[in-house]
Amino acid sequence: DALENNKENTIGLIFYPSKSKKRIEYSCEVKVVKLTPNMPNETITNFKVSFDGANERSFTDPQGYSIEDIKDTTFNPIVKGVSNRIKFSGHEKPNDWLTASRNFIVEGIPEWQWTKATPQQNNMELRNQLIVIYKDILNDLEGNDLVNVKKKYSI
């Protein structure tokens, strides 16, 4: 799913170590970083789920799992739970997958004009015009004529 600007979003993971003869430590980490030109990267949230498989511990033992809150600027809690929402076609899955998620708000995503454009109608005349334009772009690209591409299409 896409992130929604100025609304609450959820990031998380569903974790279940693959079955292995060796039950050692497994982990999975979530990190959301805001990148802004000419600014240092800002970690929004970063957490890690680990499984300690020492002493032949079963993957279904909830005591084997831990969640480490590495860094957070949202001030929202990590929600731990069990999920059976994932659908597998033709494959068995474990009964209980550990989940960890956190809500956060995204701000400052640019609103691109094309996201508000009128959807293309299924019209042969318009389709043929697009084909001509794409062929022109391809010809310029094949000829390594990037100056012309930039000039024609304001890139």
N, CA and C of each residue as an Amber inpcrd file, in Angstrom:
protein
   465
   0.8330000  -1.1850000   0.0000000   0.0000000   0.0000000   0.0000000
   0.8750000   1.2440000   0.0000000   0.3220000   2.3180000  -0.5220000
   1.0400000   3.5860000  -0.5570000   0.9250000   4.2980000   0.7830000
   1.9100000   5.1330000   1.0660000   1.8420000   5.9610000   2.2660000
   0.8680000   7.1020000   2.0190000   0.0960000   7.4360000   3.0390000
  -0.8490000   8.5430000   2.9170000  -0.2800000   9.7600000   3.6140000
  -0.2880000  10.8840000   2.9080000   0.2580000  12.1250000   3.4100000
  -0.6310000  12.7100000   4.5040000  -0.0220000  13.1090000   5.6220000
  -0.7240000  13.7480000   6.7440000  -1.8100000  12.8590000   7.3520000
  -1.6510000  11.5600000   7.2410000  -2.5880000  10.6070000   7.8390000
  -1.7960000   9.5320000   8.5520000  -2.4700000   8.8060000   9.4250000
  -1.8040000   7.7300000  10.1560000  -1.5790000   6.5350000   9.2350000
  -0.3520000   6.0630000   9.2040000   0.0460000   4.8840000   8.4350000
   0.5540000   3.8430000   9.4200000   0.6120000   2.6020000   8.9950000
   1.1170000   1.5340000   9.8510000   2.2500000   0.8210000   9.1250000
   3.3460000   0.6050000   9.8400000   4.4610000  -0.1860000   9.3210000
   4.6250000  -1.3700000  10.2600000   4.9340000  -2.5110000   9.7160000
   5.1100000  -3.6530000  10.5880000   5.6850000  -4.8390000   9.8640000
   5.7520000  -5.9300000  10.5890000   6.2540000  -7.1550000  10.0040000
   5.4890000  -8.3300000  10.5900000   5.4910000  -9.3670000   9.8220000
   4.9300000 -10.6460000  10.2690000   6.1070000 -11.6010000  10.2370000
   6.4010000 -12.2220000  11.3760000   7.6640000 -12.9280000  11.5400000
   7.4360000 -14.3750000  11.9610000   8.0640000 -15.2630000  11.2340000
   8.0920000 -16.6730000  11.6080000   9.3390000 -17.2630000  10.9710000
  10.3170000 -17.6760000  11.7760000  11.5550000 -18.2090000  11.1930000
  11.2750000 -19.4580000  10.3620000  12.0240000 -19.6130000   9.2860000
  11.8550000 -20.8180000   8.4830000  12.2870000 -22.0230000   9.3060000
  11.6470000 -23.1280000   9.0670000  11.9890000 -24.3290000   9.8310000
  13.3730000 -24.8120000   9.4120000  14.1630000 -25.0980000  10.3780000
  15.5390000 -25.5030000  10.1450000  15.9110000 -26.5370000  11.1920000
  16.8480000 -27.4000000  10.8530000  17.3170000 -28.3660000  11.8460000
  18.0830000 -27.6480000  12.9490000  18.7480000 -26.5510000  12.5860000
  19.4840000 -25.7680000  13.5760000  18.5870000 -24.6220000  14.0230000
  18.2500000 -24.6270000  15.2760000  17.4430000 -23.5330000  15.8130000
  18.3860000 -22.5610000  16.5200000  18.7500000 -21.5330000  15.7940000
  19.6330000 -20.5140000  16.3530000  18.8440000 -19.2140000  16.4200000
  19.5380000 -18.1100000  16.5040000  18.8300000 -16.8350000  16.5750000
  18.4650000 -16.3410000  15.1770000  17.2360000 -15.8990000  15.0340000
  16.7310000 -15.3120000  13.8040000  16.2300000 -13.9240000  14.1450000
  16.2950000 -13.0030000  13.1840000  15.7400000 -11.6860000  13.4410000
  15.2710000 -11.0430000  12.1470000  14.3900000 -10.0580000  12.3070000
  13.8820000  -9.2820000  11.1860000  13.7100000  -7.8570000  11.6940000
  14.1470000  -6.8830000  10.9000000  14.1670000  -5.5000000  11.3550000
  13.3500000  -4.6020000  10.4390000  12.6710000  -3.6200000  11.0240000
  11.9110000  -2.6090000  10.2890000  12.5770000  -1.2620000  10.5670000
  12.8300000  -0.5200000   9.4950000  13.4130000   0.8160000   9.6620000
  12.7800000   1.7470000   8.6350000  12.1830000   2.8310000   9.1220000
  11.6060000   3.8510000   8.2490000  12.4690000   5.0990000   8.4070000
  13.0100000   5.5690000   7.2710000  13.9080000   6.7190000   7.2850000
  13.3510000   7.7840000   6.3410000  13.3400000   9.0340000   6.8140000
  12.9150000  10.1530000   5.9790000  14.1530000  10.7420000   5.3230000
  14.1450000  10.7910000   3.9940000  15.2530000  11.3550000   3.2330000
  14.8070000  12.6930000   2.6560000  15.5490000  13.7460000   2.9670000
  15.2570000  15.0760000   2.4600000  16.5350000  15.6140000   1.8330000
  16.4480000  16.1400000   0.5940000  17.6600000  16.6630000  -0.0490000
  18.3730000  17.6930000   0.8320000  19.6820000  17.5920000   0.8730000
  20.5460000  18.5190000   1.6140000  20.2950000  18.5330000   3.1170000
  19.7000000  17.4800000   3.6290000  19.4370000  17.3540000   5.0720000
  19.9190000  15.9830000   5.5260000  20.2860000  15.8380000   6.8040000
  20.6520000  14.4980000   7.2840000  19.4270000  13.5830000   7.3030000
  19.6610000  12.2990000   7.0870000  18.5660000  11.3280000   7.1340000
  17.9780000  11.2980000   8.5360000  16.6550000  11.1600000   8.6130000
  15.9630000  11.1260000   9.9020000  15.2730000   9.7770000  10.0700000
  15.6720000   9.0180000  11.0900000  15.0090000   7.7480000  11.3710000
  13.6910000   8.0460000  12.0620000  12.5980000   7.5890000  11.4590000
  11.2640000   7.7870000  12.0190000  10.9900000   6.6990000  13.0520000
  11.2430000   5.4550000  12.6530000  11.0940000   4.3360000  13.5810000
  12.0050000   3.2050000  13.1360000  12.4700000   2.4400000  14.1080000
  13.3570000   1.3180000  13.8300000  13.1740000   0.3080000  14.9660000
  12.6700000  -0.8850000  14.6020000  12.5310000  -1.9290000  15.6160000
  12.8570000  -3.2830000  15.0140000  13.1500000  -4.2250000  15.9090000
  13.6470000  -5.5290000  15.4790000  12.9590000  -6.6250000  16.2890000
  12.5220000  -7.6690000  15.5900000  11.9550000  -8.8600000  16.2350000
  12.9910000  -9.9610000  16.1250000  13.2620000 -10.6210000  17.2530000
  14.2540000 -11.7050000  17.2670000  13.6400000 -12.9680000  17.8490000
  14.1890000 -14.1000000  17.4390000  13.8090000 -15.3980000  17.9980000
  15.0740000 -16.0650000  18.4980000  15.0540000 -16.4840000  19.7500000
  16.1820000 -17.1860000  20.3480000  15.8540000 -18.6740000  20.3540000
  16.5230000 -19.4090000  19.4910000  16.2390000 -20.8340000  19.3600000
  17.1540000 -21.7290000  20.1660000  17.7830000 -21.1690000  21.1840000
  18.6920000 -21.9690000  22.0140000  17.9550000 -23.1180000  22.6760000
  18.6740000 -24.1760000  22.9650000  18.1400000 -25.3670000  23.6480000
  16.9720000 -26.0060000  22.9060000  17.0620000 -25.9950000  21.5730000
  16.0370000 -26.6340000  20.7290000  14.6350000 -26.0710000  20.9750000
  14.5550000 -24.7960000  21.2990000  13.2680000 -24.1410000  21.5430000
  12.4050000 -24.2180000  20.2890000  11.1410000 -24.4970000  20.4530000
  10.1990000 -24.5890000  19.3350000   9.8740000 -23.1900000  18.8200000
   9.6450000 -23.0890000  17.5100000   9.2670000 -21.8170000  16.9120000
   7.9260000 -21.3130000  17.4510000   7.1300000 -22.2080000  17.9810000
   5.8170000 -21.8090000  18.4840000   5.8610000 -21.3350000  19.9330000
   7.0410000 -21.3430000  20.5560000   7.1750000 -20.9030000  21.9370000
   7.2450000 -19.3760000  21.9900000   6.2060000 -18.7010000  22.4980000
   6.2060000 -17.2400000  22.5020000   7.3120000 -16.6460000  23.3730000
   7.8360000 -17.4110000  24.3130000   8.9140000 -16.9140000  25.1720000
  10.2150000 -16.7320000  24.3940000  10.3130000 -17.3380000  23.2220000
  11.5260000 -17.2330000  22.4210000  11.6260000 -15.9400000  21.6300000
  10.5520000 -15.1710000  21.5850000  10.5250000 -13.9600000  20.7740000
  10.7260000 -12.7120000  21.6210000  11.4430000 -11.7550000  21.0630000
  11.5940000 -10.4660000  21.7300000  11.5110000  -9.3670000  20.6830000
  11.0740000  -8.1980000  21.1250000  11.0050000  -7.0350000  20.2490000
  11.8830000  -5.9490000  20.8540000  12.8370000  -5.4560000  20.0470000
  13.7450000  -4.4020000  20.4890000  13.3570000  -3.1010000  19.8010000
  13.0610000  -2.0860000  20.5770000  12.7230000  -0.7630000  20.0590000
  14.0280000   0.0150000  19.9240000  14.5940000   0.0380000  18.7310000
  15.9210000   0.6040000  18.5080000  15.8920000   2.1310000  18.5090000
  14.9610000   2.7150000  17.7580000  14.8460000   4.1780000  17.7100000
  13.4340000   4.5280000  17.2810000  12.9130000   5.6290000  17.8680000
  11.5500000   6.0180000  17.5290000  11.3530000   7.5040000  17.7630000
  10.6880000   8.1640000  16.8100000  10.3150000   9.5670000  16.9810000
   8.8020000   9.7440000  16.9170000   8.0580000   8.6420000  16.8210000
   6.5980000   8.7300000  16.6910000   5.9020000   8.7980000  18.0400000
   6.5680000   8.2810000  19.0710000   5.9930000   8.1690000  20.4170000
   4.7790000   7.2450000  20.4530000   4.6410000   6.3930000  19.4230000
   3.5760000   5.3950000  19.4040000   4.1530000   4.0530000  19.8390000
   3.3460000   3.2470000  20.5240000   3.8510000   1.9490000  20.9810000
   3.9790000   0.9600000  19.8310000   4.8340000  -0.0340000  20.0410000
   4.8830000  -1.1730000  19.1170000   3.7600000  -2.1020000  19.5510000
   2.9280000  -2.4810000  18.6000000   1.8150000  -3.3730000  18.8930000
   2.2420000  -4.7860000  18.5240000   2.2500000  -5.6570000  19.5020000
   2.6500000  -7.0510000  19.2850000   1.3820000  -7.8830000  19.2170000
   1.3430000  -8.8280000  18.3030000   0.1630000  -9.6690000  18.1830000
   0.4510000 -10.9300000  17.4080000  -0.6200000 -11.5910000  17.0370000
  -0.5390000 -12.8180000  16.2520000  -1.4190000 -12.6230000  15.0330000
  -0.9190000 -13.0110000  13.8810000  -1.6730000 -12.8010000  12.6580000
  -1.8640000 -14.1000000  11.9030000  -3.0450000 -14.2780000  11.4370000
  -3.3410000 -15.3860000  10.5290000  -3.9410000 -14.8240000   9.2450000
  -3.6270000 -13.5640000   8.9380000  -4.2300000 -12.9010000   7.7830000
  -3.5860000 -13.2860000   6.4600000  -2.3610000 -13.7580000   6.4760000
  -1.6750000 -14.0530000   5.2210000  -2.2830000 -15.2910000   4.5870000
  -2.5680000 -15.1910000   3.3120000  -3.1320000 -16.3220000   2.5680000
  -2.0150000 -16.9300000   1.7190000  -1.8790000 -18.2260000   1.8040000
  -0.8910000 -18.9390000   0.9990000  -1.6530000 -19.8200000   0.0130000
  -1.2950000 -19.7240000  -1.2450000  -1.9760000 -20.5680000  -2.2180000
  -1.1990000 -21.8660000  -2.3780000  -1.7760000 -22.9420000  -1.9220000
  -1.1770000 -24.2540000  -2.0960000  -0.0860000 -24.6060000  -1.1200000
   0.2150000 -23.7480000  -0.1670000   1.2670000 -24.0360000   0.7990000
   0.7030000 -23.9410000   2.2070000   1.1930000 -24.8060000   3.0730000
   0.8140000 -24.7040000   4.4810000   1.5950000 -23.5810000   5.1140000
   1.0180000 -22.9880000   6.1160000   1.7300000 -21.9570000   6.8480000
   1.5910000 -22.2320000   8.3290000   2.4900000 -21.6700000   9.1410000
   2.3480000 -21.8430000  10.5780000   1.0230000 -21.2550000  11.0610000
   0.5100000 -21.7910000  12.1420000  -0.7670000 -21.3040000  12.6600000
  -0.6900000 -19.8950000  13.2030000   0.3900000 -19.5720000  13.8610000
   0.4700000 -18.2830000  14.5290000   1.7650000 -17.5680000  14.1900000
   1.6510000 -16.5220000  13.4060000   2.7990000 -15.7110000  13.0430000
   2.8440000 -14.5210000  13.9810000   3.9950000 -14.2320000  14.5520000
   4.1480000 -13.0720000  15.4160000   4.1300000 -11.8070000  14.5640000
   3.3980000 -10.7960000  15.0140000   3.3970000  -9.5160000  14.3100000
   3.8760000  -8.4180000  15.2470000   4.5030000  -7.4260000  14.6640000
   4.8900000  -6.2240000  15.3920000   4.6460000  -5.0600000  14.4450000
   3.9350000  -4.0540000  14.9150000   3.6390000  -2.9110000  14.0520000
   3.6250000  -1.6290000  14.8670000   3.7360000  -0.5160000  14.1590000
   3.6990000   0.7930000  14.8060000   3.0470000   1.7720000  13.8420000
   2.2300000   2.6510000  14.3720000   1.6120000   3.7000000  13.5710000
   2.5350000   4.9100000  13.5080000   2.4970000   5.6180000  12.3760000
   3.2680000   6.8470000  12.2270000   2.5860000   7.7250000  11.1840000
   2.8920000   9.0050000  11.2380000   2.3040000   9.9550000  10.2950000
   3.3880000  10.4320000   9.3420000   3.0610000  10.4550000   8.0610000
   3.9750000  10.9310000   7.0310000   3.5500000  12.3540000   6.6790000
   4.5300000  13.2470000   6.6310000   4.2550000  14.6360000   6.2680000
   5.2230000  15.0720000   5.1830000   4.7620000  15.9330000   4.3290000
   5.6420000  16.5590000   3.3520000   5.8540000  15.7830000   2.0750000
   5.0350000  14.7750000   1.7960000   5.1520000  14.0720000   0.5160000
   4.5940000  15.0000000  -0.5600000   5.3460000  15.2620000  -1.6320000
   4.8370000  16.1530000  -2.6820000   3.5560000  15.5880000  -3.3010000
   2.6370000  16.4760000  -3.6290000   1.4270000  16.0590000  -4.3320000
   1.6640000  16.2790000  -5.8140000   1.9010000  15.2020000  -6.5280000
   2.2070000  15.2710000  -7.9500000   0.9260000  15.4970000  -8.7440000
   1.0050000  16.3350000  -9.7480000  -0.1710000  16.6600000 -10.5550000
  -0.7570000  15.4330000 -11.2580000   0.1060000  14.5150000 -11.6780000
  -0.3930000  13.3620000 -12.4220000  -1.3020000  12.4820000 -11.5760000
  -1.1940000  12.5710000 -10.2380000  -2.0650000  11.7420000  -9.3970000
  -3.5020000  12.2380000  -9.4040000  -3.6960000  13.4820000  -9.8700000
  -5.0410000  14.0610000  -9.9210000  -5.5680000  14.1480000 -11.3470000
  -4.8300000  13.5750000 -12.2880000  -5.2060000  13.6590000 -13.7020000
  -6.4530000  12.8320000 -14.0010000  -7.1080000  13.1970000 -15.0490000
  -8.2660000  12.4330000 -15.5150000  -7.7510000  11.1340000 -16.1310000
  -8.3090000   9.9880000 -15.7370000  -7.8550000   8.7170000 -16.3130000
  -8.0340000   8.6880000 -17.8370000  -7.0970000   8.0250000 -18.4910000
  -7.1220000   7.8860000 -19.9480000  -8.3570000   7.0950000 -20.3860000
  -9.0550000   7.6210000 -21.3580000 -10.2080000   6.9160000 -21.9150000
  -9.7160000   5.8960000 -22.9430000 -10.4260000   4.8160000 -23.0900000
 -10.0610000   3.8000000 -24.0770000 -10.5120000   4.2820000 -25.4520000
  -9.6530000   5.0830000 -26.0770000  -9.9760000   5.7430000 -27.3280000
  -8.8480000   5.4570000 -28.3130000  -9.1580000   4.8970000 -29.4590000
  -8.1210000   4.4930000 -30.4240000  -7.3250000   5.6810000 -30.9520000
  -7.9660000   6.8200000 -31.1560000  -7.2410000   7.9830000 -31.6570000
  -6.1830000   8.4410000 -30.6470000  -6.5630000   8.5180000 -29.3710000
  -5.6000000   8.8920000 -28.3330000  -4.5070000   7.8450000 -28.1870000
  -4.8870000   6.5930000 -28.2730000  -3.9070000   5.5090000 -28.1640000
  -2.8790000   5.6100000 -29.2820000  -3.3330000   5.8840000 -30.4960000
  -2.4080000   6.0180000 -31.6300000  -1.4840000   7.2140000 -31.4500000
  -1.9960000   8.3240000 -30.8900000  -1.1500000   9.4840000 -30.6140000
  -0.0550000   9.1260000 -29.6030000  -0.4240000   8.3730000 -28.5780000
   0.5700000   7.9490000 -27.5790000   1.6420000   7.0560000 -28.1980000
   1.2260000   6.1630000 -29.0660000   2.1830000   5.2650000 -29.7270000
   3.1920000   6.0730000 -30.5410000   2.7330000   7.0860000 -31.2590000
   3.6290000   7.9410000 -32.0490000   4.6270000   8.6560000 -31.1280000
   4.1320000   9.1910000 -30.0000000   5.0060000   9.8940000 -29.0590000
   6.0440000   8.9360000 -28.4680000   5.6120000   7.7300000 -28.0570000
   6.5580000   6.7600000 -27.4830000   7.6100000   6.3360000 -28.5010000
   7.2060000   6.1690000 -29.7510000   8.1840000   5.8090000 -30.7830000
   9.2040000   6.9250000 -30.9620000   8.7490000   8.1790000 -30.8980000
   9.6470000   9.3190000 -31.0260000  10.6460000   9.3500000 -29.8690000
  10.1470000   9.1240000 -28.6460000  11.0320000   9.0880000 -27.4760000
  12.0580000   7.9660000 -27.6320000  11.6000000   6.7800000 -28.0270000
  12.5170000   5.6490000 -28.2030000  13.5800000   5.9330000 -29.2480000
  13.1910000   6.5710000 -30.3590000  14.1760000   6.9120000 -31.3930000
  15.2360000   7.8500000 -30.8400000  14.7970000   8.8650000 -30.0730000
  15.7730000   9.7930000 -29.4870000  16.6730000   9.0780000 -28.4800000
  16.1050000   8.1960000 -27.6860000  16.9030000   7.4600000 -26.7000000
  17.8810000   6.5080000 -27.3730000  17.4190000   5.8200000 -28.4070000
  18.3090000   4.9010000 -29.1230000  19.4690000   5.6450000 -29.7730000
  19.2370000   6.8910000 -30.1630000  20.3030000   7.7030000 -30.7550000
  21.0990000   8.4560000 -29.7100000  20.8710000   8.1450000 -28.4310000
  21.5620000   8.8220000 -27.3210000  21.4060000  10.3460000 -27.3860000
  20.2630000  10.7970000 -27.8540000  20.0090000  12.2270000 -27.9850000
  19.2270000  12.7240000 -26.7640000  19.8940000  12.7340000 -25.5980000
  19.2270000  13.1330000 -24.3650000  18.8950000  14.6210000 -24.3390000
  19.6810000  15.4310000 -25.0110000  19.4020000  16.8800000 -25.0710000
  18.0530000  17.1050000 -25.7310000  17.8140000  16.4040000 -26.8280000
  16.5520000  16.5290000 -27.5490000  15.3740000  15.9910000 -26.7010000
  15.6100000  14.8940000 -25.9960000  14.5480000  14.3350000 -25.1380000
  14.1840000  15.3450000 -24.0630000  15.1970000  15.9390000 -23.4280000
  14.9270000  16.9310000 -22.3870000  14.1980000  18.1450000 -22.9470000
  14.6160000  18.5640000 -24.1170000  14.0010000  19.7420000 -24.7360000
  12.5350000  19.4590000 -25.1180000  12.2880000  18.3060000 -25.7330000
  10.9360000  17.9690000 -26.1850000   9.9640000  17.7140000 -25.0330000
  10.4720000  17.0830000 -23.9960000   9.5600000  16.5980000 -22.9490000
   9.7850000  17.2770000 -21.5970000  10.5460000  18.3700000 -21.5850000
  10.7750000  19.1890000 -20.3760000  11.1910000  18.3710000 -19.1760000
  12.1550000  17.4890000 -19.3740000  12.6320000  16.6690000 -18.2590000
  13.7740000  17.3910000 -17.5880000
